Amino acid sequence: MRIHLGHHFYGAGNLGDDFMLAGFLAAMRTLAPEATFSSCVPFPLEPLRRRFPEIDWQDYTGANRTRCIEASDVWLGLGGSPFQSAQSRWFVDHLVTEAEACARARRPRFFLGVGVQDAAELVDPDVRRLCASSAGIWTRDTASAERLLALPSHPPIAAATDLAHVFFEGSPPPAAAPGRITAVVNFDYGTWPGQAACLETLRALPATDCVWLAQESRDLPGAERALHAALSAAEKTRWRLVVPDVPGAPLREVLARWPSGAWLISARYHAALAGAWAGSRVVVIATNEKLRGAAHELGLPSVAPDANAATFADALASAAPLTRPLVLAALAREACAAFLRSAVAHRR
């Protein structure tokens, strides 16, 4: 079976996307070792080809996209929150074009491991058509499935979980290091209103190592590297910046540089998942529904971005290491198996 991966954010610089993609490929190696894959992205291809050689990576051109869809058996929208359009329609417009190419080639479209952050996303007429005309959707959390099931017309929909759990099961992050605090903070081009309160609370912990971890390797406004650069001189001395990703390096090598801490403060979805697998005491800064869903699924304490010091202290006091969430890895593999069963049934 030839599967075209139709989402085009791979290679942008966010390790979370790579963790999810690696989990999908790990599941496919067991479930469908004969499967082949293609994808077209607007980012440098050589690092992707080195990291994920199983995938036929192509430049993001109209001709390549059409050719890859025509050469495939099914189209798969893998991971992410593809229906967002509040800030920009770039992803929805991409999906509309992909759907038109699939319709011309008579290829079925599926979504796997995707999220819906707000019911308002599904009001857009194009999004409703994209969902209704797909062959099946497996979400990364229950709330996303419930939002999709409320649509007036929808395909088969099932709640699952993030596919990164499959990767973490086979390649768990380093165990949480005693005495270390790890912070992974991102506010999507905005500011962190609770920053002073959080850092004040963390100073009271008996930590010997404070790591400011960048899941996103790019220096984007409101992301980890920019927030670290804006710290006061004293705080910058206290917090050492770690950017574990090296473009094209095997993902297991990158994960070996992941500085798991006894405590993890995370405003990144996949960093929170990694912390749960590492045995960290995780507190989620819930900047969106995706992070609120992760906290609920894993049973982690969460706080709002503007939480005060007392709220942070209470969350830290209630955080506890989890046993490795193996049940979620099994759920993710079953979602991949269900997608394959449906893809075979729809195969041309």
C-alpha positions in Angstrom: 0.0 0.0 0.0 1.2 3.5 -0.9 0.2 6.2 1.7 0.6 9.9 0.9 1.1 12.0 4.0 -0.8 15.1 3.1 0.1 17.4 6.0 3.0 19.6 5.2 4.4 20.8 8.5 7.1 18.1 8.8 10.6 19.6 8.9 9.5 23.0 10.2 11.6 22.6 13.4 9.2 21.3 16.0 10.4 18.1 17.6 6.8 17.2 18.7 5.8 16.7 15.0 8.8 14.3 14.6 7.9 12.3 17.8 4.4 11.8 16.4 5.6 10.9 12.9 8.2 8.5 14.4 5.4 6.8 16.4 3.3 6.3 13.2 6.2 4.8 11.3 7.0 2.5 14.2 3.4 1.2 14.2 3.4 0.8 10.4 6.6 -1.3 10.5 4.7 -3.8 12.6 1.2 -3.5 11.1 2.1 -3.0 7.4 5.8 -3.6 6.7 5.2 -3.5 3.0 3.6 0.0 3.1 5.4 2.9 1.4 5.0 6.6 2.0 5.3 10.0 0.3 5.0 13.6 1.4 5.5 17.1 0.0 6.8 19.8 2.3 8.1 23.4 1.9 11.1 22.8 4.1 14.7 21.5 3.5 14.4 17.9 2.3 17.8 16.5 3.1 17.4 16.5 6.9 14.0 14.8 6.6 15.4 12.2 4.2 18.2 11.4 6.7 15.9 11.2 9.7 12.9 9.5 8.0 14.4 7.6 5.0 11.2 5.5 4.8 9.4 8.4 3.3 9.7 9.7 -0.2 10.1 13.4 0.5 9.4 15.8 -2.3 9.4 19.6 -2.7 6.0 21.3 -2.1 5.0 22.0 -5.7 1.6 21.6 -7.3 3.0 19.1 -9.8 4.7 17.0 -7.0 1.6 17.0 -4.9 -0.7 15.9 -7.7 1.8 13.2 -8.8 2.2 11.8 -5.3 -1.6 11.6 -4.7 -2.1 9.9 -8.1 0.6 7.4 -7.2 -0.9 6.6 -3.8 -3.7 4.3 -2.7 -4.8 6.6 0.1 -4.3 10.2 1.4 -3.6 10.6 5.1 -3.7 13.8 7.2 -1.4 12.8 10.0 -1.3 14.7 13.3 -1.6 18.3 14.2 -4.7 20.5 14.5 -5.4 20.8 10.8 -8.8 22.7 10.9 -7.6 25.9 12.7 -8.1 29.1 10.8 -8.5 31.8 13.5 -5.1 33.3 12.8 -4.7 32.2 9.2 -6.3 30.0 6.6 -3.0 28.6 5.3 -3.7 25.0 6.5 -7.3 24.9 5.5 -6.5 26.3 2.1 -3.8 23.6 1.7 -6.4 20.9 2.7 -8.9 22.2 0.2 -6.4 21.9 -2.6 -5.4 18.4 -1.5 -9.0 17.3 -1.3 -9.6 18.5 -4.9 -6.6 16.5 -6.1 -7.8 13.4 -4.3 -11.3 13.8 -5.8 -9.8 14.0 -9.3 -7.7 10.9 -8.7 -10.5 9.2 -6.8 -8.3 8.6 -3.7 -9.9 8.3 -0.2 -8.8 10.7 2.5 -8.3 9.9 6.1 -7.2 11.8 9.2 -5.3 10.1 12.0 -4.1 11.5 15.4 -5.6 15.0 14.7 -7.0 17.5 17.2 -9.9 20.0 17.1 -9.1 22.7 19.6 -12.4 24.6 19.5 -15.8 23.9 18.1 -15.6 27.2 16.3 -13.0 25.7 13.9 -15.8 23.5 12.5 -18.1 26.3 11.6 -16.1 27.1 8.4 -17.9 25.7 5.4 -14.7 24.4 3.8 -13.8 22.6 7.0 -17.2 21.0 7.2 -16.9 19.8 3.6 -13.4 18.5 4.3 -14.6 16.4 7.3 -17.8 15.2 5.6 -16.0 14.0 2.5 -13.2 12.2 4.3 -13.4 8.4 4.7 -12.6 8.3 8.5 -11.1 10.4 11.3 -9.2 9.2 14.4 -8.6 12.0 16.9 -5.8 12.4 19.5 -8.3 12.9 22.3 -11.9 12.4 23.3 -12.9 16.1 23.2 -11.9 16.4 19.6 -14.0 13.4 18.6 -17.0 14.8 20.5 -16.7 18.1 18.6 -16.5 16.3 15.2 -19.4 14.0 16.1 -21.5 17.2 16.6 -21.2 18.1 12.9 -24.4 17.8 10.9 -22.6 15.4 8.5 -19.4 13.4 9.3 -17.6 10.2 8.4 -16.8 7.5 10.9 -15.0 9.1 13.9 -13.2 7.5 16.8 -11.3 8.9 19.7 -7.7 7.7 20.1 -4.5 9.4 21.3 -1.3 10.9 20.1 0.9 8.5 18.1 4.1 9.8 19.8 3.2 7.3 22.6 4.2 4.5 20.2 7.6 6.1 19.7 8.1 6.8 23.5 7.2 3.2 24.2 10.1 1.9 22.1 12.5 4.8 22.8 11.6 6.3 26.1 13.1 9.7 27.1 16.0 9.6 29.6 14.7 9.1 33.1 13.9 12.2 35.2 17.1 13.5 36.7 16.9 14.2 40.5 17.4 17.8 41.4 16.6 19.1 37.9 13.8 21.5 36.8 13.0 21.5 33.1 10.9 24.2 31.6 9.4 24.1 28.1 7.5 27.3 27.5 5.8 28.5 24.4 3.1 31.2 23.9 2.6 31.3 20.1 4.0 34.7 19.3 2.7 36.1 22.6 3.9 36.8 26.1 3.8 34.7 29.3 1.7 36.7 31.8 2.5 34.3 34.7 6.2 34.1 34.1 7.3 36.0 37.1 5.0 34.1 39.4 6.1 30.7 38.0 9.8 31.5 38.2 9.4 32.8 41.7 7.7 29.5 42.8 10.4 27.4 41.1 13.1 29.2 43.0 11.8 27.6 46.2 12.4 24.0 44.9 15.5 22.2 46.0 17.0 22.2 42.5 20.6 22.0 41.5 20.1 22.2 37.7 17.5 24.4 35.8 17.1 23.7 32.1 15.2 25.8 29.7 14.4 23.3 27.0 13.5 24.2 23.4 11.2 21.7 21.7 11.1 24.2 18.8 14.5 24.8 17.3 13.5 28.0 15.5 13.8 31.4 17.3 10.2 32.3 17.0 8.5 35.1 18.9 6.9 33.8 22.1 8.7 30.4 21.8 11.4 28.9 24.0 14.5 30.5 22.6 13.0 34.0 22.4 11.7 33.8 26.0 15.1 32.7 27.3 16.8 35.5 25.5 14.4 38.0 27.1 15.1 36.7 30.7 16.8 39.1 33.1 20.6 38.6 33.5 20.1 36.8 36.9 17.5 34.4 35.5 19.5 33.7 32.4 22.4 32.7 34.6 20.1 30.4 36.5 18.5 28.7 33.5 20.7 27.0 30.9 19.2 26.8 27.4 19.2 23.3 25.8 18.2 22.8 22.1 18.5 19.1 21.6 17.6 18.9 17.9 20.3 18.6 15.2 18.7 18.7 11.7 18.7 15.2 10.2 20.1 13.4 13.2 18.5 10.1 14.1 15.6 10.9 16.5 16.9 8.4 19.1 20.2 10.4 19.3 18.2 13.7 19.7 16.0 12.1 22.4 19.2 11.0 24.3 20.0 14.7 24.7 16.5 15.4 26.1 17.1 16.7 29.6 14.3 15.2 31.6 13.8 16.8 35.0 12.4 15.7 38.3 10.0 18.6 37.7 8.7 19.6 34.3 6.8 22.8 33.6 5.5 22.5 30.0 3.5 24.6 27.7 4.3 22.2 24.9 2.0 19.2 24.2 4.6 16.6 23.2 7.1 17.7 25.9 4.3 17.0 28.5 3.9 13.5 27.0 7.7 13.0 27.1 7.8 14.1 30.7 5.1 11.6 31.6 7.2 8.8 30.0 10.3 10.0 31.7 8.8 9.9 35.2 8.8 13.7 35.7 6.5 15.6 38.0 4.7 17.4 35.3 2.7 20.7 35.5 1.0 21.7 32.3 0.6 25.4 31.4 -2.7 25.0 29.5 -2.5 27.6 26.8 -5.0 25.8 24.6 -7.4 22.9 24.5 -4.7 20.5 23.2 -2.7 21.0 26.4 -5.8 20.8 28.6 -6.6 17.5 26.8 -3.1 16.2 27.5 -3.4 17.1 31.2 -6.8 15.4 31.4 -5.7 12.3 29.6 -2.6 11.8 31.7 -4.0 13.0 35.0 -1.5 15.9 35.2 -2.1 19.2 37.2 -2.5 22.2 34.9 -2.6 26.0 35.4 -3.6 28.9 33.3 -0.9 31.0 31.6 -1.6 33.8 34.1 -1.6 31.7 37.2 -0.2 33.3 40.4 2.5 31.9 42.6 0.1 30.2 45.0 -1.6 28.4 42.1 1.8 27.3 40.7 2.8 26.1 44.2 -0.4 24.0 44.6 0.1 22.5 41.2 3.7 21.5 41.9 2.6 20.0 45.3 0.0 17.8 43.5 2.3 16.7 40.7 3.5 13.1 40.9 5.6 10.8 38.6 3.5 8.5 36.5 4.1 5.0 35.6 4.8 4.7 31.9 1.5 5.2 30.1 1.6 1.9 28.1 -2.1 1.9 27.7 -1.9 5.0 25.6 0.7 3.4 23.3 -1.6 0.4 22.8 -4.5 2.8 22.0 -2.4 4.6 19.4 -1.4 1.4 17.8 -5.0 0.3 17.6 -5.9 3.6 15.9 -3.2 2.9 13.3 -4.6 -0.6 12.8 -8.1 0.7 12.4 -6.9 3.2 9.8 -5.2 0.4 7.9 -8.3 -1.8 7.9 -10.4 1.1 6.6 -7.8 2.0 4.0 -7.7 -1.5 2.7 -11.5 -1.5 2.4 -11.4 1.7 0.4 -8.5 0.8 -1.7 -8.9 1.3 -5.4 
